[in-house]
Amino acid sequence: MKFSHEMYQKMGIEEDVYQFCEKIWSSLETRFKEIDEISEYNQMKVIAAMQKNRVSEACLLGTTGYGYNDLGRETLEAVYADIFHTEDALVRPQITCGTHALALALMSNLRPGDELLSPVGKPYDTLEEVIGIRPSKGSLAEYGITYKQVDLLQDGKFDFEGIRQAINPKTKMVTIQRSKGYQTRPTLSVGRIGELIHYIKNIKPDVICMVDNCYGEFTEITEPSDVGADLVVGSLIKNPGGGLAPIGGYLAGKKECIENAAYRLTSPGLGKEVGASLQVMNSFYQGLFLAPSVTANALKSAIFAANIYEKLGFPVVPNATESRHDIIQAVTFGNAEGVIAFCQGIQQAAAVDGHVTPEPWDMPGYDSPVIMAAGAFVAGSSIELSADGPIKPPYAVYFQGGLTWQHGKFGIMKTLQRLVEKGIISSDFAENH
Ligand SMILES: *Cc1c(COP(=O)(O)O)cnc(C)c1O
């Protein structure tokens, strides 16, 4: 008997669940090798950027007050620019989250009378208020910035003709969301994003193409900025923070776009020159260093989950075999009990708050109760093992993260154990599959 087998028993994983999961795991060797190769490439990309910019011990120390001449901050921004192959970057603890980073990119690069276009359908929920799709104080709409949206076609393809018709003299910026977020459309690969940008730039060369890169960083060997994006934007409590960054967001892109954003974040005239890094630099650097590996662990966990639940007959997006361009895994249970049991299983695997039982609640901003499993070292961090699901049809759960593959594996085993214990999956499941 493998010694981990005994540990799983102690941790409440019963024999049939263990055997079933081990069998699935042993079929994933080739798949995991591909992921390891991507993370190997990206690990060196990160090290190369750090070496080129002469990251030194002094960079890890922070500044206070105005933060003039903050060596760590300035060097880190150069490192990000090199990793994303962009002219410049803005990487700050003063950017509070992903939504803030995206809002900053939009509000600083658009002016009254301009128009924003989303050629990939509805953007992430929180951006609806930023844009003014749902009215909000301080939205782009309030400042006289209009918005157009072209949905993807039924089969998930770009509506090229619709996009051509939507582009007009006012179109100043295009926002492309890489990850599916809480939708069922496929996540966009870097290749497809490149194709879309190429098409748009052919129609209007001076339009600013921004990519919401949340959850996508380091899942491939290239980033959207390698295929024509003028600006890529994301959160440091997702992939690029490597689980260590306690806060923050980044923008990487054209010098002018970054300057606009810096003037908006701090103040016109001050821009990038101020913004003390306090005590976070060490975690930003070390998190970025770990990010390719952590992202690989999250990808492995997602693929493991897809294979387990597809085998058991549940619809999974992406499916067990398709290529991955972000770390999110959706599993549709078709009933509230399944969503709840899955999230409770994830929580039971947590190192922090593993003793609490999550329940659905009426979260502000949502039109149905939502259940969230998150036992995280960084509150709300979704590069850590986490899951959530709205309690409404089709009763799907969204699972992501896992700082270590071992933790991701354990978490998924716990979900299956919980589903079996609650009778949602019949106890003879192993025989039927
Ligand atoms: C997480 C996410 C956001 C928003 O980030 P927050 O940090 O939650 O504000 C935006 N877009 C996508 C695709 C995301 O996954």
The ligand as an SDF file (V2000), in Angstrom:
LIG
                    3D

 15 15  0  0  0  0  0  0  0  0999 V2000
  -11.7750   37.6380  -11.5530 C   0  0  0  0  0  0  0  0  0  0  0  0
  -12.0850   38.2770  -12.8260 C   0  0  0  0  0  0  0  0  0  0  0  0
  -12.3110   39.6560  -12.9300 C   0  0  0  0  0  0  0  0  0  0  0  0
  -12.3970   40.5740  -11.7430 C   0  0  0  0  0  0  0  0  0  0  0  0
  -11.4450   40.4020  -10.8020 O   0  0  0  0  0  0  0  0  0  0  0  0
  -11.7020   40.6930   -9.2540 P   0  0  0  0  0  0  0  0  0  0  0  0
  -10.3510   40.5900   -8.6980 O   0  0  0  0  0  0  0  0  0  0  0  0
  -12.6430   39.6630   -8.7550 O   0  0  0  0  0  0  0  0  0  0  0  0
  -12.2650   42.0770   -9.1460 O   0  0  0  0  0  0  0  0  0  0  0  0
  -12.5250   40.1720  -14.1830 C   0  0  0  0  0  0  0  0  0  0  0  0
  -12.5560   39.3950  -15.2690 N   0  0  0  0  0  0  0  0  0  0  0  0
  -12.3780   38.0700  -15.2030 C   0  0  0  0  0  0  0  0  0  0  0  0
  -12.4200   37.2440  -16.4510 C   0  0  0  0  0  0  0  0  0  0  0  0
  -12.1200   37.4700  -13.9890 C   0  0  0  0  0  0  0  0  0  0  0  0
  -11.9360   36.1550  -13.9250 O   0  0  0  0  0  0  0  0  0  0  0  0
  1  2  1  0
  2  3  1  0
  2 14  2  0
  3  4  1  0
  3 10  2  0
  4  5  1  0
  5  6  1  0
  6  7  2  0
  6  8  1  0
  6  9  1  0
 10 11  1  0
 11 12  2  0
 12 13  1  0
 12 14  1  0
 14 15  1  0
M  END
$$$$
